[in-house]
């Protein structure tokens, strides 16, 4: 079964236990953003995002569509030391659909008075080049995913940012598991160490080394409901949306 980030009350999501499935403490990850998306009813979902400019965070459309406020935390591998910035400006892709999941990408814009100064703790990640003709990431390419999400469907966020690695599967396998279009999605899995994302890692980044530079090529989108490390997870490809991202952010 497919699953999105679990709806939860703010006080519950503030408790931190466990870790990303079979991951390890992440090294310096200045572009990762923890996001808590709020509904008008004062409940919401926790997830992730990736800083792509001094005010823009790229995330899943699932974390933007129908929400009204985004509590973003960044600047440290330790959750307690992160800086919180609250945004009320979020934009899902205009063709985003929750069922079936398609165009699952969105952008949260931070307030102008919080424009970030870049440092070793806060800096944007590179994006695939505009008009690049090859499809990124490549099949069987290894990438990394990071997040504060828990290690099971019932656990919540962790105190220390976690990282795992997966290899990109063939498109037919991804479609068989999730019923998605492999032109806009890819799947990753780790059959050896069974590293995987979980519900509250949705929206976080999947990155690879491209010309020697850490580059964002995917956005965590779909997980097996049990957050099982033996199954693949699906990611929105960033590359097909590069022109849309540029039109919104000038990046």
N, C-alpha and C positions, 0 to 999 in steps of 0.2 A: 504494500500500500504506500501511496505517496503521502507526504506530510509537509506542512509549513511550520514556521516557528510557532510555538505554543502560546496561545493567549494566556496572559497572567496578570495578576494584580501587582502594582509597583512594589509593594512591600515584600512580596514573595521573591520577585526577581532581584532584589537587593541582597539576597543571601547567596554566598558563594561557596560551592563545593565542587570536588571532582575536576575533570579535565577533558579536553578534546580526546576523542577515542584514540588510544594508543599513540598519543603525541608526546611532545617533550617541551620543556620551557623554551619559548621562542627567543632568539637573539634580538638585537636591536631591530625594531619594526616600526619606524617613525611614521609610516603611512597608514597603519591600521587604526580604525575608528570603531568603537563600541557604540551602537545606536539603540536607544529605547524609543520606539515609535508609539505615540499616544493618540488614542481616540478621544472624541469629545466627551465620552463617558468616563474618562479618567482611568481607563485600563489600556493595556497595550501589549506589544511584543518586543522582545529583545533580539538583537541581531548584530550584524557587523556592516562595515563599509570601508571604503578606501579613499584616502585623501588624494585628489588629483590636481588641486591648485590651492591657493591660500584661503579659499572660501568654499570650495566644492568637494562634496563627498559622493562618490559613486557607490550605489548599493542596488539591492533588488527592488523591482517594482512592487513586490509584495510588501515591502517595508515602507512604501510611500503612498500607495493607492488607498484613499479613504482616511488617511491619518491627518492630524492637524498640527502636531508638534513632534519635534525630534530632539531628544536629549543625547547629545553626542559627547563622548569621552575619548580623549586621546592624549598622547604625550608621555606614556610610560608603559613598560611591560607589567607593572604592578597596578592592578585596578584601583587600589586605594590612593595611588599617587597620580591618577589621570586627571586632566583638566576637563571640566564640563562646560560645554557651550550649547545653549538652547536655540534651536531654529524653529521658525514657523513657516518656512518656505521649502516645499518639497514638490518635485515634479516627476511623476511616472511617465514612461514612454507613452505617447498618445495612442498607440495601438496595443497597450498592455491589456491582456485578458487573464483573469485568475483561473478560469475553467473553459477550455483547456489552457494550461499555462503557456503564454506566448509573450514575446517581447518583454521579458521579466527583468527590466532594468529601470533605475530611477536615479535622480540626483537631488541631494539635500544641499541647499545653499545656506551657509552660515551668515549671521548678521555682519553688515559692513563694519561695525565697530569692533568686531572680533577678528579682523584680518590677521592671519597668522604670520609670525616671523619664523622663518625656517631655521632649524638647528639640528643637532644629532638626534633629538627626541621627536621632532615634528618636521616632516618634509613629504612632498608628494611623490607618488610612484610614476614611472614612465608608462605611457600607453602605446599600443601598437601604432606604427606609422600610418598616417592617412594614405589611402589609395594603395596600400600594400596588397599585392595580388594573391599571395599564398594564404591559405587558411591557417590561422593560429588558434590554439596550439596544434602541433603536429601529432598525429596518432602515435602512441607509445612514448611520447615525450613526458619526462617527469617534471612535475611542478609542485609547488608547496602551497598549503592553505593554513591560515592562522585564525585564531578566535579565542574569545573568553567563554565560549559555550561549554556546557557540561558534557559528561561522558556517557549519558544515557538519555532516553526520552523524558525521564522524570526528574533528572538533576538540573540544576540551574548553573549560573555562571561561576567561573573560577577566579581566584585572586591573581594568578599569574598567567599572562598570555601564553597560549600553547601553539605549537606548530606541528604539522604532519606533512607527509609527502604522498602523492599518488601519481600513477601513470595514466595517460589518456587512453581510453578504450576505443575500440572500433565503433563507428557510428551506429551500425545495426544493433549492437549490444545495448547501447544507450537507448535507442528507440524501443527495443523490446522491453526494457525495464520501466521506462517512464512515458512512452508514447509521445516523445517530443521530436521536433524537427532538428536533425543533426546539423543543418546549416546554421541554426541559431543557438544550439546547445551542444555541449559535449559532456561526456561522463569521465570520471576518474575513479580509480580504485587501487588498493594496495594489497595484493593477495599474499604478500610475504609477512608484513608486520600488521596488516589489517588496520592501518591508520585511516580515519574518516572524520568527517564533520558531523555535527549533531544539530538539533533544531535551532538552538540559539546562535549558531554560526552562520545562518542564512544571511546573505547579503555581503559576507566577507569575501576577500579576494583569493583568486587562484593565480599565482604568478610563476613565470619561467624566466630563465636567463635568455635575453634576446640581444645579440651582438654585445654580450658581456654586461648587459644592464638588466636589473630586476624589472620585469615588465608585467603589468596586469593584463591577463588574457581571459580571465573568467570571473564570474560572480556566482557564489554559492546560491543555488536555487531550489533544489529538491533533494530530500533525503528519504531513505526507507524509514518508515514510521518508528521502528525499534532502534534507530541509529546504530545499526549492526555493521561492524567493521568488515564483514565478509561480503557485503554488497556494494555496488558502485553508488556514487552520488552524482547529481547532474548540476552543471554550471552553465550560465548564460555566456555565450561568446561575446567578448567586448568588441572584437574587430568589426562585425557587421554594423555596429552602432557608432563607429567613430565619427561619422559626419554629424549625426544627431548630437553626440556629446560636444563636438566643436561648436555647433550652432547654439547650444545652451550656455556653454562655459567659456568659449574661445580657446579651449585647450586643444 
